């Protein structure tokens, strides 16, 4: 399977990795998505009153359009029209898309005109209540869990660099040299970034007129001290893992690369956190910078979703190679609207939401906390799974797998005759040690594989009957 993938052309690999978003079959939809994305981001910076509701309407309409495409993309009869790469069918695709969008826009427009919270008996069902609430909840929710999707991309990058420079030659002097170099680089980069941030943005937090409060400067200095404490905290973890990898004779650069990428997320979120103390009027330059970087991170996250979330949800019957891109488009637009609602107050009922700075403050604080806890746990977990440090913890499935492999080793080495320990006896032993084999299909898969390859006999009917009776008892 992997060899087949390696033999594919670059175009085919991109199509598989990004679920055809960059292919001619989806070019129209991708261009439309990017156009709406950029337009709405630009409009969100415009202070015109009521413009936020216009953006809310546009994004909701397009999100509904893409969700409709998510379902009609499964209809085989429409596949030649919706996903054709031939020029003669492009006009049909445009007409069909305009028809679906018009249908969606009319539905949303009727809802906007006749479905405000003041017009409906149940206030919560009003568009000016339920839509902004839903978008903000999704925005917060995605921010809090996005590190679990970003880590897949970060891990792939770290693995790729590690394989290119070390290539499993962990016992070589080259591996040890590279591991030390990258450790030093990983320890220095956060310090350099933070010093650059301090001297580069100090001016924006200093009192501009002499009458301004000096409180923002105190917060800025306090934030820098806190960040350097976090740097010391995470650097200790990185050095600790480096020492453990050396003891395991597997010096690597995976851990250092992964740390650098995680730290970029921590730095950005910590900067967004301190910037929340400053209003737009006093730090417009910083605010635009933060918003642009936030959008860049969001777009990067969206691409990560294609290779991580896309693989996880692809097994559901509703998704296929053609329609999964529409889920991404709709999800990303809704995510962006969550940001825009907090910036413009679009659709919000007076008193429903706090101000934008307070929301950003809470959001970024939670993300920093979750990212720190995640790195502390996952940095060790992933190294153990890749056998780059000694394992200290094993889950139930892994223990069962190890015991099963050990049993096979004893049989194959002639230490014990095959007939001395049957499958039933082995399962009964696991059960006596509170290792629930029913929750792990590892042995089932291995046993099935052995039966198919005729390397061992299947469980006898007598043993199976004994095992079932034992379970009943």
N, C-alpha and C positions, 0 to 999 in steps of 0.2 A: 504493500500500500504506500509506504514512504518512498519506495523507489519509483513507483508510478508518479507520485507527486513531483519528485526531483526531475523526472523526464519531461514535465510540462513546460511550456513556454512561459515567459514572464507575464504575458497578458493573461494566460489561463490561470496562473498562480494568483495574480491580483484579483481575478474574478472570483476565485474560490475563497480567498481570504476575506475579501470585502463584500461578498454576497452580491456581486454584479453591479455594485453602485457605480463603478467607473467604466462599465461596459456600454456599448452603443445601445443595448436593449433598454437601459435605464437612464440614458443620458438626459432625455427630456425631463424626467422626474428629478434627477439630481440637480440640474440647472435651476429648475423651479424652486427646489428646496433651498439651495444656496442663495438664490435671489430674494426669497422671502426672509431668510435668515438675516442677511446683510441689511435689507431695507428696514426691518423691524428694529434691529440693533441701533441703526442710525436715528430712526424716529424716536427711540426711547430717550435720546439725549436732548430732544427738543422740548423746551419748557411750555409749549402751547397747551393750555388747559383743554382737557377732553381728548387730546391726541392719544393718551394711554388707552382709552376705550376703543379707539379705532384700531390700534395695534392688537388689542385683545380680540376684537372681531376678526381681524385678518388671520391671526395665528390659529384661532379656534376653527375657523372655516377650513384652512389648509390642513390642520390636524385631522379634522373629520374626513376630509377628502382622502388623505393617505390611509386612514383607518378603513374606509370603504374599499380602497384598492387592496388592502390587506386581505379582504374576503373575496373580492371578485378576481383577484390574482390566482385563485385556486381553480377557477373555471377553465377547463381545457379548451373550450370553444373560443374563448377570448384571448388565449395565449398568443396567437399569431398577430393579433392587433396590438395588444398591450405591450408585448416585449419583442416586437419585430426589429431587426437591424437593417432591414431593407428601406431604401429611401422612399419608395412608392407608398409605404405604409406609415410614414411619419406624419402625414397630414391627418390620417385617421386617428393616430395616437393623440395628436393635439386636440382634435375635435372631441374625442371621447373624454379626454382629461378636462376640457373646458365644460363639458356637459356635467360631469361628476362634481366639479368645483362649483358650478352654478347651483346645482341641486343642494350642495352642502351649505353654500352661502345663503340661499333662500331660507333654509331651515334655521340657521343661526340668526339671520336677520329677524325672522318672525319671533324667535325666542327673545331677542334683544328688545324688540318693540313692545311685546305683550307679556314678557316674563320677568319683569323686575320684581324684587322682593316686596315692593309696596303694592303690586298688582295681584300677587298670588296669595291664596289663603294660607299656604305654608311658606313662611318667609324664607326658610332655608333653601327652598327650591329655586329661588330667584337667581338669574344669571349673575347679578351683581354681588351675590353672596357665595354661591356654590362654585362658580368658575375660578374666581381669584383664590378662594380657599383651597380648592383642589390643586391648582398650579403651584401654590406656595408649599403645600404639604409635599407634593412630588419633588419640588426643588430641594427642600430640606432633606427629605428622605434619600434622594439620590446623592446629595453631597455627603451624607453620613455613611453611605455604603459604597461610594465610588472607589474608595481605596482598595476594596476587595476585587474590583474589576481592573483598576489601574495596575495592581500587583501582577496580573498575568502578563501585561505588556512589559512591565519593568523586569519581571523574571526572565522573559524571553530575551530581552536585550542583554541582561547580565549573563545568561547562559551562552548566548552567541559570542560575546566578547571573551568569555572564559575559554570556550572551545577553540577560538581562533588563536589565542595567545598561548594557552597551556596545552590544549588538545590531549587531556587525560594523562599527561606526563607529570604527575604530581610529585614523583620522587626525584625529578631532575632539579638541577641548580637553577635552570631558567624559571621554573615554576615558583621557586622560593624567592628569586629576585623580583619577578613580576608582582608577586603577592605583597612584598614589602613596599615596592614603589607605589602600587595602587592603594595600599593602606595609608601611606603618608599623604597621597593626593586626596583621598577621601576625607582624611582628618583636617586637611588644610582648606578645602573648598568651602565648607560652611562658614569657617572663620572669615575668609576673604569676602564671601558674599555679604556677611553681616556687617563687616567693617565698611564695605562699599555702600551698603544700604544706609548705615548710620551717617557717614559723611556726605553722601549724595542727597539725602532727604532731610537732613537736620534743619536746613533753611526753612522748609515748609512748616516746621513745628515751632520755630522761634517766633516770638511776637513781631508782627510786621510793623504796625504803628506802635509806639511806646505804650499806648493805652491798652493794648491787647493783654489778655491774661497769659501768664507764663505757665499755667497748668498743663497745656498740651505738651510743652517741652519736658515737664517732669514725667508725664506719662510715656513719652517717647524714650527718655533715658531709662526709665524703669523697665519698659518693654525690651530694650536692648540687653539689659542685665539679665532679664528672665530668659531671653533667647540664648545667651551665652551659657546659662545654666543648663538649658536643654541640650546645647551642643556638647557640653561636658558629659551629660547623662547618656546621650546616644553614642558618643565617642567611646565611652567606657564599654558599652555593649559591643561595639565593633571590635575593639581591641581584645575583649574577652573571647569573642568568637574566633578571632584570628589565632589566638593562643591555642584554643581547642583544636582548630584545624591543623596546626603544626604538630600537636601531640598525636593527631590521627594520621600524620604523614600525608596530608592532602592540602598543602598550601594552595589557595585559590584566590582569584580576583572577583569571583561571583559576588561574595559578600560585600566587597567595597563598592562595586558598581551599583548593586541594589541599594546600598546605603545612600549613595549620591543621589539617585533618582527619588528615593523617599524623602530625602532632605529638601529637594526642590519643592515638593508639595508642602512640606512643613514651613519652609521659608515664605512661600507665597501666602499661605493661610495665616501665618503669624503677622505678616505685613498687612494683610487685609484686616486683621483683628485690630491692630493699633490705628489703622487709618479710619476705622469706624468712630474714633473719638473726634475726628475732625469733620467739620461740615463741608459741603461742596463749595460754598462761597469762599472758604479760607484755604482750601487745598484742591482747587479744581484740577490742577495738573496731576496731582497724585491720584485723584478720583478717576480721571480718564484713563490713566495708566493702569490702575487696578481693574477697571471695567474691561479694558482691552485684553489684559492678561487673563482675566477671568473667562472671557469669551474664548481665548486661545486654549486655555486649559479645558474648557467645556468641549471644544471641537476635538481636541486630542482625546478626551475621554470618550467622545462619540465614536471615534475610530477604534478605540480600545473595546468599546461595546461590540463592535462588529466581529472582533476576533475572540471575545470572551463570552459575553452574554449571548451573542449570536449562536455560538456552538452549544451553549447550554439549553437554549429554547428551541433549537432546530429540531430536537427530537419530538416536539409536540406536533400533532397532525395538522394543526392550522397553518404551520409554516412550511414553505418550500423554498427552493433556490431563487425564485422570482419575487415572492411577496415579503420576505423577511426584511428587505430594505425599507419598505413602507412603515414597518413598525419602528425602525430606527428614526426615520424622518419625523413621524408623529411624536415619538417620545422626546426627541431633541427639541422640537418646537415648543412643546409643553414645558419642558425644563427651562428654556430661555424665557418663556412668558412668566414663569415664576419669578425670575429676576426682575423682569420689566415691571411687573405688578408692584414689586417692592420699591422700584425706582420712581414710578409715575403715580402709584396709588390707583391704577386702573380698576374700575369696577368696585372699589372698596366702599363699604358703608362707613360713614364717619364713626370713629371710635372703635372700629372692628380690629384694626391693626395698629401696632406700635409704629414709631418712626423707623425709617430705613436703617439708621445707624445702630439702633438697638437690635434689630433683626440680624444685621450683618455681624454684630458683636457676638451674639449668641451662636449664630451659625458657624462662624470661624473658630470660636472657642471649642465647640463640640467636635469639629473636624480635627483640630489640633490634638485634642485629647484622644480621640479614636485612633488617629494616625500614630501617635506615640505608643499607645497600648498595642496596636496592631504590629508595629515594627518590633517592639520588644518581644512579642510572642513569635511572630512569623519568621523573623530573621534566624532564630534557632531552629524552628520547625522545618523550614525549607532546607537548611543545611543538613539536618539529620536525614531527611528523605532523600537527599542527593548523595548521602554517604560521605559528606565532606567533614563531618564531625561524628564522634561517637554518639550512638543513640542512647538516650536516657529514658524515653517513654515510648511505649508501644500500645496501640489500640487493640481491641479484641480480635479483629480480623487479621492483624499482622501477627499476633501471637499464634493464632491457629495456623496460619500459613507457615510460620517458622517450624512449628511442631510437626506439621505435615511433611515439610521438606526434610526434617531431621529423620523422621520415620523412613522416608524413601532412601535417604542416605545410608541408614543402617542396613536396610534390605539389600541395596545395590552393592554395598561394600562387603556383604557376606557376614556381617556381624550377627545378624539374626536371620533365620530362615523365613521366607515369605508367609508360610503357613502358621508361624508362631504368633502373629498379630494380625487379626482380620480387621476389616473395615469397621465391623460392628464394635469390636473391642476397643479400637482406637477412638471411635465416636463416644463410646461409653466412658472412656478415660477423660475426654474433653469435658463431657457433661458433669463428671464428678468434680471437676475443677472450676465449675461455674462458667465455662466457656461455651456460650450458646452458639452451636454450629448453624442453627436455623437462620440466624441473623446475618450469617456470612456465607456467600455462595462461592467462596474461594475453593473449598474442597470439592464442592459439587462440580465446578468447572474443570478442576484438575482431574478429578476422577472420570468425568465424562470424556475428557481429552485422552486419558490413558486407555479407556475402553475403545475409543474410535481408532487409536493407533495400535491396538492389540498388544500394548506393552504390559498390561496386567489384566487379570480377570475381574469381572464385575462382582459386586457384593452378592454373595449367595442368598438364595431365598430364605435359607434357615437363619443366616445372620441378620437379614433384613427383618425377619419376623421377630427375632430376639430383640433387636433394637427398638422396634415399634412397641413391643410389650413393655420394654424398660421405660420408654417414654410415657406410656399410659400409666404405669405405676408411679 
